[in-house]
């Protein structure tokens, strides 16, 4: 990559972090309703992963989708406007936190029902196969989704039909408030792919460059026509499962230990060590992102609510 590309990835990670922090603040001010699942701590996974895709590749994810939306090219303005339920949001203010999407950017949405998007991902890949498109589908999900039927049905069919799907498990150690080892007979999630004779691997999800390299290798396998691949990214969410999470299932010391391995800090150190950027350059970029989020917040709060007639739009397809 060129220097500008390295810095763009840094920009995206910091933008995700600051947008999520602003979202938490707006939620506490009662300006965001419903559920709110923050991506703070997991920024390196989606940033590294999506930086490795090609434009024709589809991205689909679960309900922790704000960061993924930003990596796919949806602006901070559209993300915050959607969180506030405004007409200028990426889903017209009708989707909210868990249903961001933009098919023109090949982002096929966040999905609120655990694991329900995995069969959809298999369907997207099947459609591309029928149409002989040189595209793969990247499907992201949490560790909790690997314990339910959707996961096993989707992985089985993807292998039977050799579908071009990259399955990505964001193992953030907890399914809601339950630790992985308490809910899954197999704590190393990638091993679940062995039951379907599927290639798989694990990667440090706190290290952007490690994720990017692992994603490139996995995508090359999938794109070659050899069938699906399961990549498990080991990561951690610094905030609760959602904003209403009392977090009684983990101790503050555990969170602090993971925060010492912060993905943005790791990438900053990489950039300075490789002399791709100076600390001063990165500090300036931090300030620019802060100004960008402030402007996005002002835009979102000033945006109009959806018109009443919008209730009847996009209900049925025209043809």
N, C-alpha and C positions, 0 to 999 in steps of 0.2 A: 504494500500500500504506500501511497504518497503521504507526506506529512499531514496534508489537509484531511485525508481520510482517517488517520489516527485521531486527530483532534475532533473530528465529527463524532466519532464513537464516544469520546470523552464528553462532548457536549450532550449527546443523547442520554448518557448515564446520569449526569448531573441534572439535566432537565427532568428526567423521571423522578429523581429524588426530591427535587424542589416542588414539582407539581403534586406529588403525593403528600408532602408535608403541608402544602397549602390546602389540599383536599381535606386533610384531617382537621385543619383549623376551621375551614368552612362548615364541616360537618358538626363540629362542636358549637358553632354559632347557629346551628339549626337551619343552615342554608342549603344543605344537601340532605335529602330524605332517603329512607330505605336502608339497604345494606351498603357498606363500603369496605372493600377488601384491598389493603394497601400492598404495594410491591417493594417496599423499602427493604433493602438487603439482598434482593434477588435481581438487581439491575443488570448484572453481568451475563445472566443466562439469556434473556431475550435479546440484549444488545449484541452479544457475540454470535448467537444463533442466526438472527435475522440479517446480520451483516454478511453472512456467508451465502444467503439465498440468491437466486437469480430472479429477475423481474416477473417471470411467468410462474414462479412457485407460489403456492397458496399457503397462508398461515391461518391456523384456527386454534383457539385456546379456550380456557375455562373462564371463570368469573373474575380472576385477578388479572384484569386485562388492560389497565390504563397504560402501563409501561410498554406492553406489546403494541398497543395502538400508536404510541409515539414512535417506536422503532419502525413501524410500517409506514410512517410518513404523515400520520394525522397530527395536526398542530396542537400545541398546548392550549390555544384558544378554543379549538373545537372540543378537546377533551374536558376542559373545565366547564365550558358551556353545557356539555352533555351531562356532566355531574350535577349541574344546577338545574337541569331540566329545561334548558332554553332552546328556542327554535334554531339557533345557530350551531347547536351541537352536532357532532358527527352522525348521530342517529335522530336528528330533529328534536331532541329533547324527550323522546319517547322511550329510549332504551335505558338511560341512566348508567350507573356504574358498571353493571354486569353485562351490558349488551351493546358494546361499542363495535362498530364495523364500518368497512368501506371496501366494497368489492372491486372498485376501480383501482385500489391499491393492493388488491389480492389479499386483503385481510377479511376473512370470512367469519369474524366475530368472536366475541366473548359469549360464553354460554353458562347459564346459571345452574342448570341441573348437573350434578356431579357425574362426569363421565359420558353424558348424553351426546357430546359432540364427537366422540371417538368413532361411532358408526357413520356419522356424517362425513368425517375425514376419509374414511374408507370409500364412501360414495363419491366424494370429490375426486379421489384418485382413480376410481373405476371409470368415471366419466372421462378423465383425461386419457386413460388407456384406450377407451373406445374411440376417442377422437384422434388418437395417435399424436398427442401433444407431448412435447419435450418439457414436461413440468412435473414437479413432485409436490406432495402435500406435507407440510410440517405441522404436526399435531402436538400441542403442548398440554400437559395435564399434571395434576398433583399426585403425590404418593397415595393419597386416600382413594383416588379413582381406580387404582390397580387392584382393589379388593372387590370390585363389583362386576356384574355380568357384562356390561357394555365393553369393558376393557378386553375381556377374554374373547368375546364374539368378534370384536373389531380386529384384534391381532390375529386370530385364527383365520378369518377370511382374507386379510391382507397377505398372509403367507400362502394360503391355498391358491389365491389368484395372482400372486407375485405383484401386488400393487405397489406403486411408487410412493410409499409413505415413510416419512421419518417420524417415528414415535419418540417424543421427548418427555420424560418424567422429571418434573422439577421437584426433587425430593427435599423439601424444606423441613424435614424431621417430624412434622406433625400433620395429621389429618384432623382439622379443627383443633380439638384439645387432646387428641390421642396420639401418643408417640408411635412411630412406625413399628417398633418391635412388639408393641402391645396389640397391634391390629393385624399385622401381616405375619404369616408363618415364615415368609422369606423377607428378611430385613434388607437384603441387597436386591433392590427392585429389578435390576437388569437381569437377574437370574430367571425371572418369570418368562422372559423371552425364550429360554431354552426349551420350555414345554411346546413351543411352536417351531423349533428348529430355526430360530431367527438369530442373526448376528446381533451382537449387543456390546456395549461398553459403558464405562463410568468416567465422569470427568469432574474436576473441581469447578463447581458452578460459581465460585467467588472470584475466579480468575478469567477475565474477559478473553484474553488471548488463547487460553487453554480451551475455552468453550468454542471459540471461533475455529481453531484448528480441528477439534474433534468433530464439529459440525461439518466442516469442509470434507473431511474423510468419510463421514457417514453419508452425506449427500452424494458424494461421488459414487458410492456403492449403490444407493437407491436409484440414481439417475442412469446407471449402467444397465438397468433392466434385471438386476439380480434379486429384486424383491425388497421388502421392508427391512427396517433396522430400528432397534430400540437403544436410545441414548439416555442414560440416567445422569442428571446433573445434581451434584450434592450442594445444596444451598441452605439458606436460613432466612426466615422473615423476622425482622427486628420488632415489628409491631404484632398485635394480636391477630387472630384469624380474621376478625372483622372489628369494626370500631366498638362493638358491644362486648368484646371478649375480656373477661376479668383476668385472664392469664394466671389462673391458680395452678395450672399444670406444669409450670416451669419456673425456675428461680432466676432472679435478676442477675446472678453471677454467670449463669449460662449464657444469657443474652449478651452480657458484656464481653465474654470470651469470644463470641462470634463477631461482635462489633470490632474487635481488635484485628480481625481478618476482613476488614471492610472492602468490598469490591472496587469502590471508587478509589480508595487509598492504594490498593494493589496496582490499579491501572496507572495512577499518578506516578507511583514509584517506577513502573515499567517505562513510562514515557520519558522521565527524567534520566533514568539509568541508560537508556538507549540513545539519549540526546536527541529525542524527537521533539521535545519541548522543554522549556525552562519552567521553574516554579512560578516565576513572574507571569509568564504567558498563561499558565493554567489558572493562576489567581485572577487574571483579567477575564478569562473565559468564565470563571465562576460568577464574577460580577455581571457579565453580560447575560448569563442565564438567569440570574436573579432579576434583572430588569425585564427580561422576556416573560418571566412568570408573573411579575407585577402587572405588566401590560395585558397579559392573557386573562388575569383575574378581573381587571377593570373591564375588559371587553365582555367577559362572561356575565358579570353582574349587571352590566348595562344592556345586555341583549334582551329581546322581547320573549315573552312566554309563547308557546305554540298557540296558534289561533284555534278557537273552538272547532272549526270545520276540519282541522287536522286530525281529529278523532276518526274521521271516516276515510282518510287517505291511506293508501298502501295496505289495505285490508285484503284485497283480492288482486291477482294479476290481471292485466288487461287482455291477455290472450293465452 
